[in-house]
């Protein structure tokens, strides 16, 4: 497979993921009675995001120590965990829809910018992560390293803010 074909596939997959998630968040009205069966998924998603952040951090530490095999294992596992998160996230939002933020006052000025930055970077991380993994898989390590310098901070930010958004949405403000 040539780089051109691979990057086209990455672009297509990334676009499909963003469109599907966007539709679930903005365009679909879920059945309220179906939400009960997926009520545990937000905490599962937070755990998956936290796990991804830990694996990304460990992978970074390992590559700095030149432990390439451990780095590769952590990064591929982080990708698998993030992929599992995406599946769980789509299932939850398909059945339950979005949960409105109940916070009032100044906290809304913290929550919404955090949420927006999280969502924008979550959309961007899909093609960045896929391209970074592709570059390593093809042995293009100089190119892998160049893009990884952008991918890691974005991916780590998305994973960490995913946990923070969960905490703010479900635990910061008393639930009605």
N, CA, C and O of each residue as an XYZ file, in Angstrom:
704
protein
N       0.847     -1.173      0.000
C       0.000      0.000      0.000
C       0.896      1.241      0.000
O       1.830      1.342      0.796
N       0.609      2.161     -0.879
C       1.398      3.386     -0.943
C       0.945      4.351      0.145
O      -0.154      4.232      0.687
N       1.818      5.310      0.452
C       1.465      6.332      1.435
C       0.206      7.081      1.019
O      -0.642      7.399      1.854
N       0.092      7.357     -0.257
C      -1.067      8.111     -0.749
C      -2.373      7.357     -0.472
O      -3.350      7.947     -0.011
N      -2.381      6.067     -0.753
C      -3.576      5.250     -0.505
C      -3.847      5.164      0.998
O      -4.984      5.334      1.438
N      -2.806      4.902      1.776
C      -2.969      4.776      3.225
C      -3.514      6.062      3.831
O      -4.425      6.024      4.657
N      -2.963      7.193      3.426
C      -3.428      8.464      3.972
C      -4.850      8.780      3.513
O      -5.602      9.430      4.239
N      -5.220      8.333      2.332
C      -6.607      8.494      1.869
C      -7.557      7.656      2.720
O      -8.637      8.117      3.093
N      -7.151      6.427      3.024
C      -7.967      5.559      3.878
C      -8.080      6.168      5.279
O      -9.162      6.182      5.866
N      -6.970      6.668      5.809
C      -6.979      7.318      7.119
C      -7.934      8.511      7.105
O      -8.710      8.696      8.043
N      -7.880      9.312      6.054
C      -8.784     10.459      5.933
C     -10.240     10.040      5.875
O     -11.095     10.667      6.501
N     -10.529      8.982      5.126
C     -11.902      8.488      5.005
C     -12.411      7.954      6.344
O     -13.511      8.299      6.776
N     -11.612      7.114      6.995
C     -12.007      6.553      8.292
C     -12.214      7.676      9.307
O     -13.197      7.671     10.047
N     -11.296      8.631      9.342
C     -11.405      9.751     10.277
C     -12.673     10.549     10.025
O     -13.372     10.920     10.968
N     -12.973     10.814      8.772
C     -14.181     11.571      8.420
C     -15.440     10.824      8.837
O     -16.373     11.424      9.370
N     -15.469      9.519      8.596
C     -16.635      8.722      8.981
C     -16.845      8.728     10.491
O     -17.978      8.828     10.962
N     -15.761      8.622     11.246
C     -15.863      8.647     12.708
C     -16.416      9.991     13.167
O     -17.335     10.033     13.985
N     -15.870     11.082     12.654
C     -16.311     12.420     13.061
C     -17.773     12.651     12.686
O     -18.534     13.192     13.488
N     -18.173     12.253     11.490
C     -19.567     12.425     11.057
C     -20.505     11.583     11.930
O     -21.556     12.067     12.350
N     -20.137     10.344     12.203
C     -20.989      9.470     13.025
C     -21.163     10.035     14.430
O     -22.281     10.088     14.943
N     -20.067     10.456     15.053
C     -20.148     11.015     16.402
C     -20.924     12.335     16.375
O     -21.749     12.587     17.253
N     -20.664     13.167     15.382
C     -21.404     14.425     15.255
C     -22.895     14.195     15.121
O     -23.692     14.903     15.737
N     -23.277     13.216     14.324
C     -24.699     12.887     14.167
C     -25.302     12.452     15.498
O     -26.402     12.874     15.855
N     -24.576     11.606     16.233
C     -25.093     11.133     17.517
C     -25.250     12.269     18.519
O     -26.200     12.285     19.302
N     -24.315     13.221     18.494
C     -24.368     14.318     19.457
C     -25.370     15.395     19.065
O     -26.005     15.996     19.931
N     -25.515     15.644     17.770
C     -26.312     16.788     17.331
C     -27.609     16.437     16.616
O     -28.553     17.227     16.639
N     -27.676     15.274     15.984
C     -28.788     15.032     15.090
C     -29.773     13.958     15.470
O     -30.818     13.839     14.829
N     -29.485     13.170     16.486
C     -30.348     12.034     16.799
C     -31.058     12.261     18.124
O     -30.454     12.729     19.089
N     -32.336     11.928     18.166
C     -33.111     11.978     19.403
C     -33.283     10.545     19.914
O     -34.070      9.782     19.354
N     -32.556     10.176     20.967
C     -32.614      8.791     21.449
C     -33.932      8.479     22.163
O     -34.670      9.376     22.571
N     -34.198      7.195     22.297
C     -35.350      6.724     23.060
C     -34.957      6.703     24.535
O     -34.025      5.996     24.920
N     -35.651      7.462     25.347
C     -35.292      7.603     26.760
C     -35.303      6.254     27.485
O     -34.425      5.999     28.309
N     -36.275      5.391     27.198
C     -36.353      4.104     27.898
C     -35.163      3.201     27.574
O     -34.851      2.300     28.353
N     -34.505      3.419     26.457
C     -33.349      2.600     26.089
C     -32.098      2.995     26.869
O     -31.137      2.227     26.921
N     -32.098      4.179     27.476
C     -30.911      4.692     28.160
C     -30.566      3.897     29.412
O     -29.405      3.862     29.818
N     -31.556      3.258     30.030
C     -31.303      2.533     31.273
C     -30.246      1.440     31.106
O     -29.434      1.235     32.008
N     -30.241      0.751     30.000
C     -29.305     -0.342     29.770
C     -27.865      0.087     29.559
O     -26.962     -0.749     29.582
N     -27.636      1.369     29.354
C     -26.278      1.863     29.105
C     -25.821      2.850     30.176
O     -24.838      3.566     29.982
N     -26.527      2.893     31.302
C     -26.241      3.911     32.316
C     -24.854      3.779     32.942
O     -24.335      4.757     33.480
N     -24.247      2.607     32.888
C     -22.908      2.417     33.462
C     -21.792      2.858     32.512
O     -20.640      2.972     32.928
N     -22.118      3.104     31.254
C     -21.062      3.391     30.272
C     -20.296      4.694     30.510
O     -19.106      4.730     30.197
N     -20.892      5.763     31.039
C     -20.062      6.953     31.280
C     -18.872      6.689     32.205
O     -17.776      7.191     31.955
N     -19.073      5.915     33.261
C     -17.944      5.612     34.144
C     -16.950      4.690     33.442
O     -15.741      4.832     33.628
N     -17.440      3.757     32.646
C     -16.552      2.892     31.852
C     -15.718      3.755     30.912
O     -14.513      3.547     30.776
N     -16.358      4.718     30.268
C     -15.643      5.606     29.350
C     -14.573      6.418     30.068
O     -13.481      6.612     29.534
N     -14.877      6.894     31.276
C     -13.880      7.647     32.042
C     -12.691      6.755     32.403
O     -11.541      7.189     32.333
N     -12.969      5.524     32.784
C     -11.886      4.577     33.103
C     -11.040      4.299     31.860
O      -9.813      4.250     31.938
N     -11.692      4.119     30.725
C     -10.947      3.885     29.481
C     -10.087      5.097     29.126
O      -8.944      4.935     28.699
N     -10.616      6.303     29.294
C      -9.823      7.509     29.032
C      -8.634      7.606     29.984
O      -7.523      7.924     29.561
N      -8.864      7.335     31.260
C      -7.767      7.368     32.232
C      -6.701      6.321     31.928
O      -5.505      6.584     32.058
N      -7.140      5.144     31.526
C      -6.213      4.071     31.148
C      -5.393      4.479     29.933
O      -4.185      4.249     29.884
N      -6.052      5.083     28.960
C      -5.349      5.556     27.766
C      -4.285      6.587     28.139
O      -3.162      6.534     27.638
N      -4.639      7.520     29.014
C      -3.674      8.543     29.443
C      -2.466      7.903     30.126
O      -1.327      8.299     29.878
N      -2.714      6.921     30.981
C      -1.611      6.237     31.671
C      -0.722      5.487     30.680
O       0.503      5.523     30.795
N      -1.330      4.814     29.714
C      -0.557      4.081     28.704
C       0.243      5.026     27.815
O       1.392      4.736     27.481
N      -0.347      6.145     27.432
C       0.374      7.128     26.614
C       1.583      7.676     27.363
O       2.666      7.825     26.795
N       1.383      7.972     28.644
C       2.483      8.493     29.462
C       3.590      7.448     29.599
O       4.771      7.764     29.451
N       3.204      6.209     29.882
C       4.199      5.130     29.996
C       4.926      4.932     28.672
O       6.144      4.756     28.653
N       4.191      4.960     27.572
C       4.811      4.807     26.254
C       5.828      5.893     25.969
O       6.887      5.629     25.399
N       5.508      7.113     26.365
C       6.444      8.228     26.185
C       7.707      8.004     27.027
O       8.826      8.177     26.543
N       7.511      7.621     28.281
C       8.661      7.359     29.158
C       9.523      6.242     28.569
O      10.749      6.344     28.560
N       8.894      5.189     28.082
C       9.651      4.069     27.513
C      10.468      4.481     26.291
O      11.613      4.051     26.153
N       9.917      5.290     25.415
C      10.686      5.669     24.218
C      11.835      6.599     24.602
O      12.894      6.565     23.976
N      11.634      7.426     25.623
C      12.730      8.286     26.096
C      13.864      7.439     26.672
O      15.027      7.841     26.638
N      13.514      6.260     27.203
C      14.513      5.330     27.742
C      15.008      4.353     26.674
O      15.774      3.437     26.973
N      14.570      4.550     25.441
C      14.927      3.705     24.300
C      14.458      2.251     24.460
O      15.081      1.327     23.935
N      13.370      2.066     25.180
C      12.748      0.747     25.329
C      11.640      0.652     24.278
O      10.457      0.823     24.573
N      12.062      0.374     23.050
C      11.171      0.452     21.887
C      10.020     -0.549     21.974
O       8.882     -0.205     21.657
N      10.297     -1.770     22.394
C       9.240     -2.782     22.466
C       8.173     -2.387     23.487
O       6.979     -2.514     23.219
N       8.601     -1.913     24.648
C       7.643     -1.473     25.672
C       6.851     -0.257     25.176
O       5.648     -0.152     25.416
N       7.534      0.656     24.485
C       6.870      1.830     23.895
C       5.787      1.386     22.914
O       4.646      1.842     22.980
N       6.160      0.505     22.019
C       5.216      0.020     21.000
C       4.010     -0.652     21.658
O       2.870     -0.412     21.262
N       4.263     -1.486     22.656
C       3.179     -2.177     23.358
C       2.230     -1.182     24.018
O       1.011     -1.307     23.900
N       2.790     -0.198     24.710
C       1.948      0.802     25.384
C       1.132      1.615     24.387
O      -0.059      1.846     24.597
N       1.765      2.043     23.314
C       1.063      2.892     22.356
C      -0.026      2.128     21.606
O      -1.115      2.659     21.392
N       0.252      0.902     21.209
C      -0.778      0.115     20.526
C      -1.917     -0.248     21.486
O      -3.079     -0.304     21.084
N      -1.575     -0.493     22.749
C      -2.618     -0.759     23.741
C      -3.439      0.500     23.999
O      -4.658      0.425     24.152
N      -2.782      1.654     24.048
C      -3.515      2.923     24.199
C      -4.471      3.122     23.031
O      -5.598      3.579     23.221
N      -4.027      2.782     21.823
C      -4.902      2.904     20.655
C      -6.089      1.947     20.771
O      -7.222      2.319     20.462
N      -5.829      0.717     21.215
C      -6.916     -0.258     21.386
C      -7.908      0.211     22.452
O      -9.120      0.101     22.268
N      -7.394      0.729     23.559
C      -8.258      1.229     24.635
C      -9.071      2.431     24.146
O     -10.261      2.538     24.440
N      -8.435      3.322     23.411
C      -9.149      4.480     22.862
C     -10.205      4.050     21.845
O     -11.276      4.652     21.764
N      -9.905      3.021     21.079
C     -10.884      2.493     20.120
C     -12.070      1.874     20.854
O     -13.219      2.056     20.453
N     -11.786      1.147     21.924
C     -12.853      0.578     22.748
C     -13.692      1.698     23.362
O     -14.918      1.601     23.425
N     -13.027      2.756     23.811
C     -13.748      3.932     24.309
C     -14.700      4.464     23.242
O     -15.865      4.740     23.527
N     -14.207      4.607     22.024
C     -15.034      5.161     20.949
C     -16.275      4.300     20.712
O     -17.371      4.829     20.530
N     -16.108      2.991     20.713
C     -17.250      2.084     20.543
C     -18.242      2.269     21.697
O     -19.445      2.389     21.469
N     -17.741      2.291     22.921
C     -18.596      2.466     24.091
C     -19.294      3.825     24.068
O     -20.474      3.927     24.407
N     -18.574      4.855     23.673
C     -19.120      6.216     23.583
C     -20.255      6.271     22.565
O     -21.302      6.864     22.827
N     -20.047      5.659     21.417
C     -21.077      5.642     20.370
C     -22.305      4.867     20.853
O     -23.434      5.311     20.641
N     -22.101      3.728     21.491
C     -23.226      2.942     22.013
C     -24.014      3.765     23.026
O     -25.242      3.826     22.967
N     -23.298      4.399     23.958
C     -23.980      5.203     24.977
C     -24.796      6.321     24.340
O     -25.982      6.475     24.635
N     -24.166      7.098     23.472
C     -24.863      8.249     22.885
C     -25.955      7.835     21.903
O     -26.913      8.581     21.700
N     -25.828      6.678     21.300
C     -26.892      6.179     20.431
C     -28.157      5.913     21.254
O     -29.268      6.225     20.825
N     -27.967      5.333     22.437
C     -29.116      4.958     23.265
C     -29.567      6.054     24.224
O     -30.761      6.181     24.495
N     -28.638      6.842     24.738
C     -28.982      7.798     25.794
C     -28.916      9.257     25.364
O     -29.499     10.115     26.027
N     -28.232      9.556     24.287
C     -28.085     10.953     23.883
C     -27.077     11.674     24.761
O     -26.292     11.043     25.469
N     -27.103     12.982     24.708
C     -26.170     13.794     25.490
C     -26.805     14.211     26.808
O     -28.015     14.426     26.886
N     -25.994     14.321     27.823
C     -26.456     14.761     29.138
C     -26.165     16.251     29.272
O     -25.023     16.672     29.089
N     -27.173     17.054     29.586
C     -26.924     18.491     29.749
C     -26.127     18.767     31.026
O     -26.280     18.067     32.027
N     -25.287     19.780     30.981
C     -24.499     20.172     32.146
C     -25.388     20.957     33.099
O     -26.007     21.943     32.698
N     -25.458     20.528     34.358
C     -26.356     21.146     35.335
C     -25.707     22.287     36.108
O     -26.384     22.976     36.872
N     -24.414     22.495     35.922
C     -23.731     23.547     36.662
C     -24.245     24.935     36.297
O     -24.658     25.181     35.164
N     -24.213     25.828     37.264
C     -24.665     27.207     37.066
C     -23.551     28.174     37.454
O     -22.654     27.831     38.224
N     -23.622     29.379     36.915
C     -22.669     30.417     37.285
C     -21.324     30.255     36.594
O     -21.242     29.816     35.447
N     -20.269     30.621     37.322
C     -18.918     30.682     36.764
C     -18.416     29.334     36.256
O     -17.584     29.286     35.350
N     -18.913     28.242     36.829
C     -18.409     26.921     36.439
C     -18.741     26.594     34.983
O     -18.033     25.819     34.340
N     -19.820     27.187     34.467
C     -20.158     26.984     33.057
C     -19.064     27.567     32.162
O     -18.779     27.036     31.089
N     -18.457     28.660     32.612
C     -17.359     29.282     31.876
C     -16.086     28.454     31.894
O     -15.177     28.691     31.099
N     -16.017     27.501     32.781
C     -14.903     26.549     32.809
C     -15.272     25.310     31.990
O     -14.490     24.837     31.165
N     -16.480     24.795     32.238
C     -16.909     23.537     31.618
C     -16.980     23.621     30.095
O     -16.413     22.777     29.401
N     -17.664     24.620     29.578
C     -17.887     24.646     28.126
C     -16.616     24.863     27.304
O     -16.450     24.187     26.289
N     -15.713     25.766     27.684
C     -14.450     25.834     26.921
C     -13.648     24.529     26.998
O     -13.029     24.111     26.019
N     -13.669     23.894     28.173
C     -12.985     22.606     28.314
C     -13.622     21.562     27.400
O     -12.920     20.827     26.705
N     -14.954     21.501     27.404
C     -15.670     20.543     26.561
C     -15.414     20.803     25.079
O     -15.161     19.869     24.319
N     -15.479     22.056     24.670
C     -15.277     22.390     23.253
C     -13.863     22.032     22.810
O     -13.674     21.435     21.750
N     -12.866     22.397     23.623
C     -11.482     22.055     23.252
C     -11.301     20.538     23.215
O     -10.592     20.014     22.356
N     -11.940     19.843     24.143
C     -11.877     18.376     24.162
C     -12.473     17.790     22.882
O     -11.873     16.911     22.263
N     -13.639     18.269     22.489
C     -14.314     17.739     21.296
C     -13.544     18.040     20.014
O     -13.423     17.177     19.145
N     -13.027     19.255     19.895
C     -12.272     19.624     18.686
C     -11.017     18.759     18.565
O     -10.735     18.211     17.500
N     -10.275     18.642     19.655
C      -9.050     17.835     19.604
C      -9.358     16.340     19.480
O      -8.572     15.598     18.891
N     -10.483     15.893     20.024
C     -10.876     14.485     19.853
C     -11.125     14.175     18.380
O     -10.786     13.092     17.902
N     -11.716     15.124     17.666
C     -11.928     14.927     16.223
C     -10.594     14.918     15.485
O     -10.399     14.127     14.562
N      -9.683     15.788     15.885
C      -8.378     15.871     15.218
C      -7.474     14.683     15.529
O      -6.637     14.305     14.709
N      -7.641     14.099     16.702
C      -6.714     13.045     17.102
C      -6.887     11.780     16.271
O      -5.943     11.002     16.133
N      -8.061     11.564     15.722
C      -8.284     10.337     14.942
C      -7.290     10.243     13.779
O      -6.562      9.254     13.700
N      -7.228     11.224     12.874
C      -6.253     11.093     11.782
C      -4.806     11.188     12.266
O      -3.925     10.547     11.694
N      -4.550     11.976     13.308
C      -3.183     12.081     13.819
C      -2.712     10.740     14.379
O      -1.605     10.298     14.070
N      -3.541     10.088     15.200
C      -3.145      8.800     15.787
C      -2.953      7.743     14.703
O      -1.970      7.002     14.716
N      -3.895      7.679     13.767
C      -3.773      6.688     12.694
C      -2.524      6.924     11.845
O      -1.837      5.973     11.474
N      -2.233      8.175     11.540
C      -1.046      8.490     10.736
C       0.232      8.185     11.510
O       1.192      7.662     10.945
N       0.247      8.506     12.791
C       1.424      8.232     13.619
C       1.704      6.731     13.677
O       2.849      6.302     13.534
N       0.668      5.947     13.885
C       0.830      4.488     13.925
C       1.256      3.961     12.559
O       2.128      3.098     12.469
N       0.652      4.471     11.510
C       1.010      4.044     10.155
C       2.489      4.315      9.872
O       3.183      3.458      9.325
N       2.968      5.498     10.241
C       4.380      5.844      9.995
C       5.319      4.870     10.710
O       6.329      4.454     10.142
N       4.995      4.509     11.938
C       5.837      3.548     12.666
C       5.752      2.165     12.024
O       6.767      1.487     11.866
N       4.554      1.754     11.659
C       4.342      0.442     11.040
C       5.143      0.305      9.749
O       5.665     -0.769      9.452
N       5.241      1.383      8.988
C       5.989      1.373      7.731
C       7.493      1.583      7.942
O       8.261      1.573      6.980
N       7.910      1.770      9.186
C       9.326      1.976      9.464
C       9.811      3.374      9.132
O      11.016      3.603      9.027
N       8.899      4.301      8.968
C       9.236      5.700      8.659
C       9.408      6.457      9.985
O       8.610      7.328     10.331
N      10.462      6.100     10.708
C      10.592      6.564     12.085
C      10.857      8.057     12.216
O      10.414      8.668     13.189
N      11.559      8.658     11.276
C      11.761     10.112     11.339
C      10.418     10.828     11.176
O      10.125     11.781     11.898
N       9.613     10.369     10.232
C       8.286     10.964     10.015
C       7.351     10.637     11.187
O       6.532     11.464     11.589
N       7.484      9.436     11.721
C       6.701      9.030     12.894
C       6.997      9.974     14.064
O       6.084     10.458     14.733
N       8.268     10.220     14.294
C       8.675     11.073     15.412
C       8.164     12.502     15.226
O       7.716     13.135     16.182
N       8.234     13.004     13.994
C       7.756     14.376     13.729
C       6.273     14.539     14.040
O       5.874     15.513     14.678
N       5.465     13.598     13.596
C       4.021     13.732     13.842
C       3.670     13.363     15.283
O       2.721     13.908     15.847
N       4.428     12.440     15.883
C       4.158     12.035     17.264
C       4.333     13.201     18.231
O       3.693     13.235     19.282
N       5.189     14.151     17.886
C       5.373     15.333     18.745
C       4.099     16.166     18.839
O       3.913     16.910     19.802
N       3.234     16.045     17.856
C       1.925     16.715     17.874
C       0.851     15.776     18.416
O      -0.033     16.190     19.165
N       0.942     14.515     18.028
C      -0.093     13.544     18.389
C      -0.148     13.309     19.891
O      -1.226     13.349     20.483
N       0.995     13.066     20.511
C       1.002     12.725     21.934
C       0.348     13.801     22.801
O      -0.540     13.470     23.586
N       0.744     15.073     22.696
C       0.097     16.067     23.567
C      -1.413     16.183     23.322
O      -2.189     16.340     24.265
N      -1.821     16.107     22.055
C      -3.262     16.188     21.765
C      -4.003     14.991     22.347
O      -5.039     15.147     22.993
N      -3.470     13.807     22.116
C      -4.117     12.578     22.573
C      -4.178     12.538     24.097
O      -5.194     12.155     24.678
N      -3.084     12.934     24.736
C      -3.045     12.974     26.192
C      -4.054     13.991     26.728
O      -4.754     13.715     27.702
N      -4.131     15.164     26.098
C      -5.099     16.190     26.498
C      -6.524     15.653     26.377
O      -7.337     15.831     27.284
N      -6.825     15.000     25.264
C      -8.167     14.455     25.045
C      -8.485     13.390     26.098
O      -9.591     13.367     26.638
N      -7.538     12.524     26.389
C      -7.771     11.470     27.384
C      -7.993     12.052     28.778
O      -8.910     11.638     29.488
N      -7.166     12.998     29.165
C      -7.285     13.597     30.503
C      -8.545     14.445     30.609
O      -9.278     14.339     31.593
N      -8.807     15.283     29.612
C     -10.009     16.121     29.686
C     -11.279     15.280     29.584
O     -12.330     15.698     30.069
N     -11.201     14.111     28.965
C     -12.354     13.211     28.962
C     -12.745     12.811     30.375
O     -13.930     12.762     30.707
N     -11.753     12.526     31.205
C     -12.010     12.184     32.607
C     -12.544     13.406     33.354
O     -13.480     13.287     34.144
N     -11.960     14.572     33.112
C     -12.396     15.799     33.785
C     -13.833     16.150     33.396
O     -14.641     16.498     34.257
N     -14.152     16.060     32.110
C     -15.521     16.340     31.652
C     -16.502     15.370     32.317
O     -17.567     15.786     32.773
N     -16.154     14.094     32.374
C     -17.007     13.110     33.058
C     -17.231     13.532     34.505
O     -18.368     13.564     34.975
N     -16.160     13.853     35.208
C     -16.261     14.230     36.615
C     -17.137     15.472     36.785
O     -17.984     15.521     37.677
N     -16.931     16.470     35.930
C     -17.733     17.693     36.034
C     -19.204     17.412     35.726
O     -20.089     17.962     36.381
N     -19.464     16.583     34.759
C     -20.831     16.308     34.318
C     -21.602     15.438     35.311
O     -22.800     15.637     35.512
N     -20.921     14.476     35.930
C     -21.618     13.503     36.770
C     -21.373     13.644     38.275
O     -22.135     13.088     39.065
N     -20.338     14.365     38.690
C     -20.005     14.390     40.114
C     -19.816     15.781     40.706
O     -19.967     15.943     41.917
N     -19.498     16.770     39.919
C     -19.241     18.109     40.456
C     -20.523     18.767     40.942
O     -20.553     19.377     42.011
N     -21.567     18.639     40.158
C     -22.841     19.285     40.462
C     -23.821     18.215     40.936
O     -23.939     17.168     40.299
N     -24.533     18.458     42.051
C     -25.531     17.476     42.492
C     -26.544     17.188     41.385
O     -27.014     18.098     40.703
N     -26.867     15.918     41.221
C     -27.798     15.507     40.168
C     -29.240     15.697     40.631
O     -29.565     15.462     41.795
N     -30.105     16.128     39.702
C     -31.523     16.330     40.063
C     -32.226     15.015     40.345
O     -33.416     15.007     40.661
